[in-house]
Amino acid sequence: MHTIFRIGEVRKLDKESSLYQVDLKLTSDDDQQLRQLTDRMREEVDGTGWYRMGKLLLRISQFDKAEELYTALLEQTSSDSDKAYIYYQLGWVKLDQGQHKEAASFCEMSLEICRRTLPEDHPSLASIYNNIGQVYKNMGDYSKSLEFYEKALKIYEKALPPNHPFLATSYNNIGEVYNNMGDYSKALEFYEKSLKIREKALPSNHPDLAISYNNIGGVYNNMGDYPKALEFYEKAHKIYEKALPPTHPHLATSYNNIGLVYNNMGDYSKALEFYEKALKIKEKALPPNHPDLATSYNNIGQVYKNMGDYSKALEFYEKSLKIFEKALPSNHPDLASSYNNIGGVYNDMGDYSKALEFYEKALKIKEKALPPNHPNLATSYNNIGQVYKNMGNYSKALESYEKSLKIREKALPSNHPDLAISYNNIGGVYNNMGDYSKALKFYEKSHQIFEKALPPNHPDLATSYNNIASVYDDMGDYLKALEFYEKSLKIREKALPSNHPDLATSYNNIGEVYRNMGDYSKALEFYEKDLEITKKALPSNHPHLAISYNNIGGVYNNMGDYSKALEFYEKAHQIFEKALPPNHPHLAVSKHDIGLTYENMGEYSKASQFYQRAVDIAQISLPSNHPHLQLYRKRLQDVKKKM
């Protein structure tokens, strides 16, 4: 064994000095922890000489050095088998660097050599087909990916016994593609085939079994069946706890998956608990600039975003970005994801210029790194469309949403849920533009896809009913609006825990219809149900809580109980002032509502002050032709005439 020391105490020599004293203890040949570590490293990095060094460099994410080494080895060899292997490894390097086209090219060069020297049903060919399938999967070309994964499967089915682990891996890969395509029943079918083999072939605590449970949990999560998702994620976690050391990265992944389900269920404190457990493991097990650490920071940032704590969300998203900027090449898709997340926070904060800046950074990377019909490009156009919609620039919003839709129509099967999301978004713009027939047309297209692709109690179906209801509400067809809002509520009551924020949204929407119908007691009943859930589910300064207070204030205003209206409007306003930046459009709405109450009370000078503040904020945060800005100006002019 080479000379290896265990690090003991680390202490600073003195307060003024920047030097530290490190106590080192020489390890012995019978050091069990060291032996376990080296045995594990030998398992993970096999081969000999420079080839082994190349694998090690890949393992520790030194992709540029690995590429340099493999390129040098390629120049020195004349052996076809060595060339095929090196091309194959260079494919992995390019894949890890986010250069998918180059990865596919190297893998196919390796395949070409191997096909000249090996029979068509040789297991080595299956391995290459598998890897090319993975490259196309990462490129978002799912039909190509399936083609290569199925070629690999045919070879394995002929060459291997029916319970061989390679067959399980092959079924697993195909399941993953179907999951990405939104075909969840097919994904489950293949994941379960993989699981059956692994249950027979492997000991009950083998990590590959945990991978199968994880994958099945992921499909149930996508299907909105959160209890089932938790059941399988927890099965996986039990295996990892038995089979792996307590700081193994797979344990962190497991905590992460459980956190994701709690996040989707709206249980943000639980989500944070599990995401933070994952982070602690990664901080111990990984170097400080490892991309997996960045993923953990991202996840925690997302929970804070959902909780409405935007400063905390930005803090964690920016930590993530710093790591990605150091660890990854400048056009890596993970960097784009990081910019996207930061853009999303600025969008929620109402800082639309900042949101656009980050979303466009993400788009530029994706345009360079990904093929022109990759689904992730569609996501970028979608995000940009959302910002333009929030700004009231509906023509720009439609332009971006339609770009997103065109990509998804080419890249995804016709019943993929992401296509439904695109139709939904376009429907939302037409609704805001007052073109209700167009809005209904797109919302119904969306709904038809969700009905085919998703189980009947999936939360996305509830959202779809919700959107259709909102059009009927805007059209003044309140009975139809109630019918669809109640359909949405029924799904959410079955699919979600009793204090989920989406349930509060349903009560809020039904309250709004009753308010529009002039049934103020019913409106209050539902708005108060909304408030009760929102108080339990979200922190006390969350903007959604302010919206709840605002709505109740609106009902009291309609009822002519202006003192009660002011009480609730002011509660809302206090939250908005704490939670949002000073020029957020929600603050303008809040000041307008308080102004309207004072106007109804005949206190025109106070009303004028609040209308003026609403105008001042809207002039900064919204485009000059935005309907809200025009409304505030009109109210200000009208009240000044009354003074």
C-alpha positions in Angstrom: 0.0 0.0 0.0 1.3 3.5 -0.8 1.9 6.1 1.9 -1.6 7.3 3.0 -2.3 9.5 6.0 -5.5 10.0 8.0 -6.1 13.7 8.8 -6.5 14.4 12.5 -6.8 17.8 14.1 -6.5 20.9 12.0 -5.7 24.1 14.0 -4.6 27.6 13.2 -1.0 28.4 14.5 -2.1 31.8 15.8 -4.7 34.5 15.3 -2.5 36.7 13.0 -1.1 33.9 10.9 -2.8 32.3 7.9 -0.9 29.1 8.5 -2.6 25.9 10.0 -1.1 22.9 11.7 -2.5 19.6 10.4 -1.9 16.4 12.5 -1.4 13.4 10.2 -1.4 9.7 11.2 0.1 7.1 9.0 -2.4 4.4 8.1 -1.5 0.7 8.5 -2.1 -2.2 6.1 -4.9 -3.5 8.3 -6.9 -0.2 8.4 -10.4 -1.4 7.7 -11.9 1.9 6.5 -9.0 2.4 4.1 -9.3 -1.1 2.8 -13.1 -0.6 2.2 -12.4 2.6 0.4 -9.7 1.1 -1.9 -11.8 -2.0 -2.6 -14.7 0.3 -3.6 -12.4 2.4 -5.8 -11.1 -0.8 -7.5 -14.6 -1.9 -8.2 -15.6 1.5 -9.7 -12.4 2.1 -11.7 -11.2 -1.1 -13.4 -8.6 -1.6 -16.2 -4.9 -1.1 -16.3 -2.3 1.7 -17.0 -3.4 4.9 -18.7 -6.8 3.4 -19.6 -7.5 3.0 -15.8 -6.3 6.6 -15.3 -8.8 7.8 -18.0 -11.6 6.0 -16.1 -10.5 7.6 -12.8 -10.4 11.1 -14.4 -14.0 10.6 -15.7 -15.1 9.3 -12.2 -13.8 12.5 -10.5 -15.3 14.8 -13.2 -12.0 15.9 -14.7 -13.5 15.8 -18.2 -11.0 18.0 -19.9 -8.0 16.0 -18.6 -9.8 12.8 -19.5 -10.3 14.1 -23.1 -6.7 15.1 -23.3 -5.5 11.7 -22.2 -7.8 9.7 -24.5 -6.9 11.9 -27.5 -3.2 11.2 -26.8 -3.9 7.4 -26.5 -5.9 7.5 -29.8 -2.8 9.0 -31.6 -0.6 6.2 -30.3 -2.7 3.2 -31.1 -3.2 1.3 -34.4 -5.4 -1.4 -32.8 -9.0 -1.4 -34.0 -10.2 -2.7 -30.6 -8.3 0.0 -28.7 -9.6 2.7 -31.1 -13.2 1.5 -30.6 -12.7 1.6 -26.8 -11.2 5.1 -26.9 -13.9 6.5 -29.1 -16.4 5.0 -26.7 -14.8 6.7 -23.7 -14.5 10.0 -25.6 -18.3 9.7 -26.2 -18.7 9.5 -22.4 -16.4 12.6 -21.9 -18.5 14.6 -24.4 -21.7 13.4 -22.8 -20.4 14.6 -19.4 -19.4 17.9 -20.9 -22.9 18.4 -22.2 -21.7 18.2 -25.9 -24.4 15.7 -27.0 -23.8 15.8 -30.8 -20.1 15.1 -30.3 -20.9 12.3 -27.9 -23.2 10.6 -30.4 -20.5 11.0 -33.1 -17.8 9.3 -31.0 -20.1 6.5 -29.9 -21.1 5.8 -33.5 -17.5 5.8 -34.6 -16.9 3.1 -31.9 -19.9 1.2 -33.1 -18.7 1.3 -36.8 -15.4 -0.3 -35.8 -17.1 -2.9 -33.6 -19.6 -3.9 -36.3 -16.7 -4.7 -38.7 -15.1 -7.1 -36.2 -18.0 -8.5 -34.3 -21.1 -10.6 -35.2 -24.4 -8.5 -35.1 -25.6 -10.2 -31.9 -22.4 -9.8 -29.9 -23.0 -8.5 -26.3 -20.3 -5.8 -26.8 -22.5 -4.3 -29.5 -25.4 -4.2 -27.1 -23.4 -2.1 -24.7 -22.6 0.4 -27.4 -26.2 0.5 -28.6 -27.2 1.2 -25.0 -24.8 4.2 -24.7 -25.9 5.7 -28.0 -29.4 5.3 -26.8 -28.5 7.3 -23.7 -26.9 10.1 -25.7 -30.0 10.5 -27.9 -32.1 10.4 -24.7 -30.1 13.3 -23.3 -30.5 15.1 -26.6 -34.2 14.8 -26.3 -34.5 12.6 -29.4 -36.6 9.9 -27.7 -37.5 8.0 -30.9 -33.8 7.6 -31.8 -33.1 6.7 -28.2 -35.7 3.9 -28.2 -34.4 2.6 -31.5 -30.9 2.0 -30.0 -32.1 0.8 -26.6 -34.4 -1.8 -28.4 -31.4 -3.0 -30.5 -29.5 -3.6 -27.3 -32.4 -5.4 -25.8 -32.8 -7.8 -28.7 -29.2 -8.8 -28.4 -29.4 -9.3 -24.7 -32.7 -11.3 -25.0 -30.9 -13.7 -27.4 -27.5 -13.9 -25.7 -28.3 -13.9 -22.0 -30.4 -16.0 -19.5 -33.8 -14.4 -18.8 -32.8 -13.2 -15.3 -29.5 -11.6 -16.2 -28.8 -8.1 -14.7 -28.0 -6.6 -18.1 -31.5 -7.4 -19.3 -32.8 -5.6 -16.2 -30.7 -2.5 -17.1 -32.0 -2.7 -20.7 -35.7 -2.7 -19.6 -34.8 0.1 -17.2 -33.4 2.3 -20.0 -36.4 1.8 -22.1 -38.7 2.6 -19.2 -36.8 5.9 -18.6 -37.4 7.0 -22.2 -41.1 6.3 -22.0 -41.1 8.2 -18.7 -39.5 11.2 -20.5 -42.1 10.8 -23.3 -44.9 11.1 -20.8 -46.1 7.5 -21.5 -46.3 6.6 -17.8 -48.1 3.2 -18.3 -45.3 2.0 -20.7 -42.7 3.4 -18.3 -44.2 1.4 -15.4 -44.4 -1.7 -17.6 -40.6 -1.7 -18.4 -39.5 -0.6 -14.9 -41.5 -3.5 -13.4 -39.9 -5.9 -15.9 -36.6 -4.7 -14.7 -37.6 -4.9 -11.0 -38.8 -8.6 -11.4 -35.4 -9.6 -12.8 -33.5 -7.8 -10.1 -35.7 -9.2 -7.3 -34.8 -12.8 -8.6 -31.2 -12.2 -9.5 -29.9 -9.9 -6.7 -29.8 -10.1 -2.9 -32.6 -8.1 -1.2 -30.4 -5.2 -0.2 -28.6 -4.7 -3.5 -28.4 -1.0 -4.6 -29.7 -1.9 -8.1 -33.0 -3.0 -6.5 -33.1 0.5 -4.9 -32.6 2.1 -8.3 -35.7 0.1 -9.6 -37.8 1.2 -6.6 -36.6 4.8 -7.2 -37.6 4.8 -10.9 -41.0 3.4 -10.2 -41.4 6.0 -7.4 -40.5 8.7 -10.0 -43.3 7.5 -12.4 -45.9 7.6 -9.6 -44.7 11.1 -8.7 -45.2 12.2 -12.4 -48.6 10.6 -12.3 -49.5 12.6 -9.2 -49.9 9.5 -7.1 -47.8 10.9 -4.2 -48.5 8.1 -1.6 -47.4 5.5 -4.1 -44.3 7.5 -5.0 -43.4 7.8 -1.3 -43.9 4.1 -0.8 -41.4 3.2 -3.5 -38.9 5.9 -2.6 -38.9 4.7 1.0 -38.3 1.1 -0.1 -35.3 2.3 -2.0 -34.1 4.3 1.0 -34.3 1.3 3.3 -32.0 -0.6 1.0 -29.5 2.2 0.7 -29.4 2.6 4.5 -28.5 -1.1 4.9 -26.2 -1.5 1.9 -24.2 1.8 1.8 -22.1 3.8 4.2 -24.0 6.8 5.8 -22.3 9.4 3.6 -22.8 7.6 0.2 -24.1 10.0 -2.5 -26.9 7.4 -3.3 -28.4 8.0 0.1 -28.4 11.7 -0.6 -30.3 11.0 -3.9 -32.8 9.0 -1.9 -33.4 11.8 0.6 -33.7 14.1 -2.4 -36.4 12.1 -4.0 -38.5 11.9 -0.8 -38.1 15.7 -0.5 -39.4 16.2 -4.0 -42.6 14.3 -3.2 -43.2 16.4 -0.1 -42.5 19.5 -2.1 -45.2 18.4 -4.7 -47.6 17.6 -1.8 -47.1 21.2 -0.6 -45.5 20.0 2.7 -42.6 22.4 2.5 -41.2 21.9 6.0 -40.9 18.1 5.3 -39.4 18.8 1.9 -36.7 21.1 3.4 -36.0 18.5 6.1 -35.2 15.8 3.5 -33.4 18.2 1.0 -31.2 19.3 3.9 -30.4 15.7 4.9 -29.3 15.2 1.3 -27.2 18.3 1.3 -25.3 17.3 4.5 -24.3 14.0 3.0 -23.1 15.7 -0.2 -21.1 18.3 1.7 -19.2 15.5 3.5 -18.9 13.1 0.5 -18.1 15.4 -2.4 -15.6 18.1 -3.3 -17.0 21.7 -2.8 -17.5 22.3 -6.5 -19.2 19.1 -7.4 -22.3 19.5 -9.6 -24.4 17.3 -7.3 -23.9 19.9 -4.5 -25.3 22.5 -6.9 -28.4 20.3 -7.5 -29.0 20.2 -3.7 -28.8 24.0 -3.4 -31.2 24.2 -6.4 -33.7 22.0 -4.7 -33.6 23.9 -1.4 -34.0 27.1 -3.4 -37.1 25.7 -5.1 -38.8 25.0 -1.7 -38.0 28.6 -0.5 -39.5 29.9 -3.8 -42.6 27.9 -3.2 -42.8 29.2 0.3 -42.6 32.8 -1.1 -39.2 33.4 0.6 -37.6 34.9 -2.5 -34.4 36.2 -0.9 -33.6 32.7 0.5 -34.5 31.1 -2.8 -32.1 33.5 -4.6 -29.4 32.8 -2.0 -29.5 29.0 -2.7 -30.0 29.3 -6.5 -26.9 31.6 -6.6 -24.8 29.1 -4.6 -25.8 26.5 -7.1 -24.9 28.8 -10.0 -21.4 29.5 -8.6 -20.6 25.8 -8.5 -21.9 25.2 -12.0 -19.9 28.1 -13.4 -16.7 26.6 -11.9 -17.4 22.9 -12.5 -19.0 22.9 -16.0 -18.2 24.2 -19.4 -19.8 27.5 -20.3 -22.5 25.9 -22.6 -23.5 23.0 -20.3 -27.3 22.6 -20.0 -27.1 22.5 -16.2 -25.9 26.1 -16.2 -28.9 27.0 -18.3 -31.1 25.3 -15.7 -29.5 27.4 -13.0 -30.2 30.7 -14.9 -33.7 29.5 -15.5 -34.3 29.0 -11.8 -33.0 32.5 -10.9 -35.2 33.9 -13.7 -38.2 32.2 -12.1 -37.6 33.9 -8.8 -37.3 37.3 -10.4 -40.5 36.6 -12.3 -42.3 35.9 -9.0 -40.8 39.0 -7.5 -42.2 41.1 -10.3 -38.8 42.1 -11.6 -39.6 41.2 -15.2 -36.5 42.8 -16.8 -34.2 40.7 -14.5 -36.4 37.6 -15.2 -36.0 38.1 -18.9 -32.2 38.6 -18.6 -31.7 35.2 -16.9 -34.2 33.3 -19.0 -32.4 34.7 -22.2 -29.0 33.6 -20.8 -30.5 30.1 -20.3 -31.9 30.2 -23.9 -28.5 31.2 -25.4 -26.8 28.2 -23.8 -29.5 25.8 -24.9 -29.4 27.1 -28.4 -25.7 26.3 -28.6 -25.7 23.0 -26.6 -28.9 21.3 -27.8 -30.4 20.3 -31.1 -33.1 22.8 -32.4 -36.1 20.5 -31.4 -35.0 19.6 -27.9 -37.8 19.8 -25.3 -35.6 21.9 -23.0 -35.5 24.7 -25.6 -39.3 24.6 -25.6 -39.2 25.1 -21.8 -37.0 28.2 -22.3 -39.4 29.8 -24.8 -42.3 28.9 -22.4 -40.6 30.8 -19.5 -39.9 33.8 -21.6 -43.6 33.8 -22.8 -44.7 33.7 -19.2 -42.7 36.9 -18.4 -44.2 38.7 -21.4 -47.7 37.6 -20.3 -47.0 39.0 -16.8 -45.9 42.3 -18.4 -49.1 42.5 -20.4 -47.2 42.1 -23.7 -49.5 39.5 -25.1 -48.2 39.5 -28.7 -44.7 38.8 -27.4 -46.1 36.2 -25.0 -47.9 34.4 -27.9 -44.8 34.5 -30.1 -42.7 32.7 -27.4 -45.5 30.2 -26.4 -46.0 29.3 -30.1 -42.2 28.7 -30.5 -42.4 26.4 -27.5 -45.5 24.6 -29.0 -43.8 24.0 -32.4 -40.8 22.3 -30.8 -43.0 20.1 -28.5 -45.2 19.1 -31.5 -42.1 17.9 -33.3 -40.2 16.4 -30.4 -42.9 14.8 -28.2 -45.7 12.2 -28.8 -49.2 13.8 -29.4 -50.5 13.0 -25.9 -47.5 14.2 -23.9 -48.4 16.4 -20.8 -45.9 19.1 -21.9 -47.9 19.6 -25.1 -51.0 20.1 -22.9 -49.0 22.7 -20.9 -48.2 24.6 -24.1 -51.9 24.7 -25.1 -52.8 25.9 -21.6 -50.4 28.7 -21.8 -51.6 29.9 -25.2 -55.2 29.6 -23.8 -54.2 31.8 -20.9 -52.9 34.6 -23.2 -56.1 34.6 -25.3 -58.1 34.7 -22.0 -56.2 37.8 -20.9 -56.8 39.3 -24.4 -60.5 38.8 -24.0 -60.7 36.3 -26.9 -62.6 33.7 -24.9 -63.5 31.4 -27.8 -59.8 31.1 -28.6 -59.0 30.6 -25.0 -61.5 27.8 -24.6 -60.3 26.1 -27.8 -56.7 25.8 -26.4 -57.8 24.9 -22.9 -59.9 22.1 -24.2 -57.1 20.8 -26.5 -55.0 20.7 -23.3 -57.7 19.0 -21.3 -58.1 16.2 -23.9 -54.4 15.4 -23.7 -54.5 15.3 -19.9 -57.5 13.0 -19.9 -55.7 10.5 -22.2 -52.2 10.8 -20.6 -52.9 11.0 -16.9 -54.8 9.1 -14.2 -58.3 10.6 -13.4 -57.2 12.2 -10.1 -54.0 13.8 -11.3 -53.5 17.4 -10.0 -52.8 18.6 -13.6 -56.3 17.6 -14.6 -57.6 19.7 -11.7 -55.5 22.7 -13.1 -57.0 22.1 -16.5 -60.6 22.2 -15.2 -59.6 25.3 -13.3 -58.4 27.1 -16.4 -61.6 26.3 -18.4 -63.6 27.6 -15.4 -61.7 30.9 -15.4 -62.8 31.5 -19.0 -66.4 30.9 -18.2 -66.0 33.2 -15.1 -64.6 36.0 -17.3 -67.4 35.4 -19.9 -69.9 35.9 -17.0 -71.2 32.3 -17.4 -71.0 31.7 -13.6 -72.9 28.4 -13.5 -70.4 26.9 -16.0 -67.5 28.4 -14.1 -68.8 26.8 -10.8 -69.3 23.4 -12.5 -65.6 23.3 -13.7 -64.1 24.8 -10.5 -66.0 22.1 -8.5 -64.6 19.4 -10.8 -61.2 20.8 -10.1 -61.8 20.9 -6.3 -63.0 17.2 -6.2 -59.8 16.0 -7.8 -57.6 18.1 -5.5 -59.6 16.9 -2.4 -58.8 13.3 -3.4 -55.2 13.7 -4.7 -53.7 16.2 -2.3 -53.2 16.5 1.5 -55.9 18.6 3.3 -53.6 21.7 3.7 -52.1 21.8 0.2 -51.9 25.4 -1.3 -53.7 24.2 -4.5 -56.8 23.3 -2.4 -56.8 26.8 -1.1 -56.6 28.1 -4.7 -59.7 26.0 -5.5 -61.7 27.5 -2.6 -60.4 31.0 -3.7 -61.7 30.5 -7.2 -65.1 29.3 -6.1 -65.3 32.3 -3.8 -64.5 34.6 -6.7 -67.5 33.2 -8.7 -69.9 33.7 -5.8 -68.5 37.2 -5.4 -69.1 37.9 -9.1 -72.7 36.5 -8.7 -73.3 38.9 -5.8 -73.6 36.0 -3.3 -71.3 37.6 -0.7 -72.0 35.3 2.2 -71.0 32.3 0.0 -68.0 34.2 -1.3 -66.8 34.8 2.2 -67.4 31.2 3.2 -65.0 30.0 0.4 -62.5 32.8 0.8 -62.2 32.0 4.5 -61.6 28.3 3.7 -58.9 29.4 1.4 -57.4 31.7 4.2 -57.5 28.8 6.8 -55.5 26.5 4.5 -53.1 29.2 3.4 -52.3 30.2 7.0 -51.4 26.6 7.8 -49.5 25.7 4.6 -47.4 28.8 4.0 -45.2 31.2 6.1 -46.8 34.3 7.6 -45.3 36.7 5.0 -46.1 34.6 1.9 -47.7 36.7 -0.9 -50.5 34.2 -1.3 -51.6 35.0 2.2 -51.8 38.6 1.2 -54.0 37.7 -1.8 -56.3 35.8 0.6 -56.7 38.9 2.8 -57.2 41.1 -0.2 -60.0 38.9 -1.6 -61.9 39.0 1.8 -61.3 42.8 1.8 -62.9 42.9 -1.6 -66.1 41.1 -0.5 -66.5 43.5 2.5 -66.0 46.4 0.1 -68.8 45.0 -2.1 -71.0 44.6 0.9 -70.4 48.2 1.9 -68.6 47.3 5.1 -65.7 49.6 4.4 -64.0 49.5 7.8 -63.8 45.6 7.5 -62.6 46.0 3.9 -59.8 48.3 5.0 -58.8 46.0 7.9 -58.2 43.1 5.4 -56.7 45.2 2.6 -54.2 46.6 5.1 -53.2 43.2 6.4 -52.6 42.2 2.7 -50.6 45.4 2.2 -48.3 44.8 5.2 -47.4 41.4 3.8 -46.8 42.7 0.3 -44.5 45.4 1.7 -42.4 42.9 3.6 -42.4 40.1 1.1 -42.0 41.9 -2.3 -39.7 44.4 -3.8 -41.0 48.0 -3.6 -42.1 48.2 -7.3 -43.9 44.8 -7.5 -47.2 45.0 -9.4 -49.1 43.3 -6.5 -48.2 46.4 -4.4 -49.8 48.6 -7.0 -53.0 46.4 -6.9 -53.0 46.6 -3.1 -52.7 50.4 -3.1 -55.4 50.7 -5.7 -57.8 48.5 -3.6 -57.2 50.6 -0.5 -57.8 53.7 -2.7 -61.0 52.3 -4.0 -62.3 51.7 -0.5 -61.5 55.3 0.6 -63.3 56.5 -2.6 -66.4 54.5 -1.7 -66.2 56.0 1.8 -66.1 59.5 0.3 -62.6 60.2 1.5 -61.4 61.4 -1.9 -58.1 63.0 -0.8 -56.9 59.7 0.8 -58.2 57.7 -2.2 -56.2 60.1 -4.5 -53.0 59.4 -2.5 -53.3 55.6 -2.9 -54.3 55.8 -6.5 -51.2 58.0 -7.2 -48.9 55.4 -5.5 -50.5 52.7 -7.6 -49.8 54.7 -10.7 -46.2 55.4 -9.6 -45.4 51.7 -9.1 -47.2 50.5 -12.2 -45.3 53.1 -14.4 -42.1 51.5 -13.2 -43.1 47.8 -13.2 -45.5 47.5 -16.2 -45.4 48.5 -19.9 -47.2 51.8 -20.7 -50.1 50.1 -22.4 -50.8 47.6 -19.6 -54.6 47.5 -18.7 -53.8 47.9 -14.9 -51.8 51.0 -15.4 -54.6 52.5 -17.6 -57.2 51.6 -14.9 -55.2 53.3 -12.1 -54.8 56.4 -14.1 -58.5 56.6 -14.9 -59.4 56.1 -11.2 -57.0 58.8 -10.2 -58.4 61.3 -12.7 -62.0 60.4 -11.7 -61.4 60.9 -8.0 -59.6 64.2 -8.5 -62.7 65.5 -10.2 -64.7 64.6 -7.1 -62.4 66.5 -4.8 
